[in-house]
Each structure stands twice: as structure tokens, then as C-alpha cells.
Amino acid sequence: MTGDGTRVAHAGLPDPVPGQPFLPGPVFAAPYHLDPVAGPQPGTPGYGRPDNPTRVALEAAIGELEGGECVAFASGMAAIAAVFQVCGRNGSVVVPSDGYFAGRALAEQMLPSVRYAPTAGPAPDFAGVSLVLLESPANPGLDMCDLPALSAAAHAAGALVAVDNTTATPLGQRPLDLGADVSVASGTKALAGHSDVLIGYVATRDAGLAEKFRSWRALGGAIPGPFEAWLVHRSMGTLDLRLARQSTNAAAVAEVLAAHPAVVSVRWPGRPADPAYDLARKQLRRVPGVVTFTLADKAAVDRFLTASTLIAAATSFGGLHTTADRREQWGDDVSPGLVRLSCGIEDEADLVADLQAALKAV
Ligand SMILES: Cc1ncc(COP(=O)(O)O)c(C=O)c1O
């Protein structure tokens, strides 16, 4: 297999044609010209909701990285909604109690029966379950779970397994290789990486499931626009470089945080002292740039964010700028002092110096 940098730089690109760009620009079309007599033809785009070549190129790129067939959606939530719709309506659905909060809220609205389980376990009994949604590492707590073991247990009970791969990205983790039926993600985060676009996707090796996802998207209409699809494809080419810098920055940041007396706790699965370290070494091809830490209270976080000149207060994560988010303000059931810090691609020395100054102000 070629290296990650080579793969992302070339993923989904057409064969070279003299005079043509490396990545063709977005195709903007609601209807396409039809043959006036023959009408719609298989393999020829007819209407923009089911058919768009820019989106198809992005799906080829993500599919190569995830190792399955990709169906892109308008956002990560639209992709999760598709997973619930296609895989979760014939029995209970197990969702992480500590994963992205909107996933739980959506499950409650969409599904007949929802059960909760913490990412770090213990795993529940999967009898009567149609779908197990796992999120590893989980946002924002960064706990992890054993994907092959849980997939095997869920399959033995007749359930499908979907893994939210947002935080890891397909370069950091390949859920389909680890036993999952579906990898689902928000590409809004590190995959696109520039804090300027929302997108989501599912990937699967099951052709029947892929067809159901495409059919649901064509009917439900949650398609990414062509400009968004193009922007994500263009941005993905640097994913390997961005993740590498974010991960080394996170390693340095986690050490500074762990050593500081004002910091109550730190989570980063790449630290040997972290409870998820052993799983991270087994399952992650690289550790993400997100570090979660806890200060005493909201006032301490206010002082931290006000004193920093480099760390922007912003939600979301995975972008090229370092950002920090006090998660309780969005309704996450966490301590008021919990901060999800997303390391950007700034120079490590600058970031560490800024972090140390901000911690001093705490
Ligand atoms: C783990 C996870 N999954 C899904 C989503 C939803 O993604 P989007 O905002 O693109 O709809 C998010 C957003 O923060 C997330 O963190």
C-alpha cells in the first residue's frame, strides 16, 4: 500500500488529460440536458439530487481512504440520520452515552427504541438490537472502545455496527477493517480541516447498504452542494500533513497540561498514562489532535481563553487553527470546567508558549 501522503494527494483524481486541471472544478447543475428523444440514460446525469460528478469524485476519494463505498451527505448529522433511517428502525439502537450530544438527541427523535452505553464500557446485552453506533474516540471525553470485539458481539446478536470516525478520520482509523459495517463521519472537522464547510458521509463494503443510503439521500434530499464537495476534495489533499502536525502539537500540549497544577485532568489517547492508550495503540493509525482537559470551573476557563492570544474560542474541531470549546455551554453533560482543545497546525513552540501563558492566568 502506498503511504498516506501519496494516497490523500491523489485520492479520487481523474486520469491526467493534457489541458485539464488536476481536480476538475465543481459542476453546478440542477437539471442536465437530456436527449430529447431517448430521455434519461443510465450512467448519464439527469438531475442534481441523485447525480453530480463533483460529489462522485469526492466519494471516490473518501471511499479509497475508508476502504469501502462512500455516500456523501450535507453534514455529519445528515449522515448519522441516514444510518439511523437505513439500519436502525427494526429494533433497539445502542448509542454512546458520552458521544456527540446531537447524535443522542436525533436518536430520541427518530427511533422507536434507544439504549445508552458508555464508550469505555461495560458493553450492554445486544439482544433485540438492530444497530450499535460506536464513537471511538468519543467526543468530547476521548474514551475509546474495542471495535473488533464489540463488532463481533453485535454481529453475533444480529445487529449492524456503525462507527463514528469523525475524530480519527480515515487516515487515523479504518472502522471497516476493524469489523464495522458502516463508517459514518462528519467531514466538517479534520477531513476538510479549514473550518469553512459542512459535510458528512457514510462508507460501507455492503453494496446493498450503500444502495439504501443512496436511495435515502435521493429521497430525503440531504446532498452536499457541488462547491462544498469540491472544497472538501481540494482540502483533503493535505490531510496527512495537517494530521501529523496536529498530532505532534497535541502530544506537546497534553504534556504541558498534565504537568500544570491548575489542570484537574487531561485526556489524550496518545499519552501512556491515558486510560485509552492501549486501545489507541491497537486501533489508531495516528492519534488525533484533540486534547480534552478540565479546569476548576467556568471562571477558570474564562481566564484561560481571555489570556490566550493563539487559541480561539470556537466549537467544532480538527481545523488548521487551534481552538478551544467549553463543552458545557452547548448542553454536554460534563463538568463546567471541561475544555475540548483542538490543536491546529501552528508551530509547536508558539502554541506551547501561548498555552503556558494562558494557564498562568488561570
Ligand atoms: C463526533 C461527531 N459526529 C458527528 C458530528 C456532526 O457533524 P456536522 O456538524 O458536520 O453535522 C459532530 C459535530 O461536531 C461530531 O463531533
The ligand as an ORCA input file, in Angstrom:
! r2SCAN-3c Opt
* xyz 0 1
  C     -18.344     13.011     16.577
  C     -19.262     13.861     15.735
  N     -20.133     13.267     14.894
  C     -20.971     14.000     14.135
  C     -20.986     15.376     14.193
  C     -21.950     16.143     13.348
  O     -21.301     16.751     12.279
  P     -21.837     18.022     11.478
  O     -21.653     19.209     12.365
  O     -20.995     18.036     10.238
  O     -23.281     17.779     11.183
  C     -20.104     16.037     15.038
  C     -20.098     17.505     15.120
  O     -19.466     18.098     15.982
  C     -19.222     15.252     15.824
  O     -18.356     15.829     16.679
*
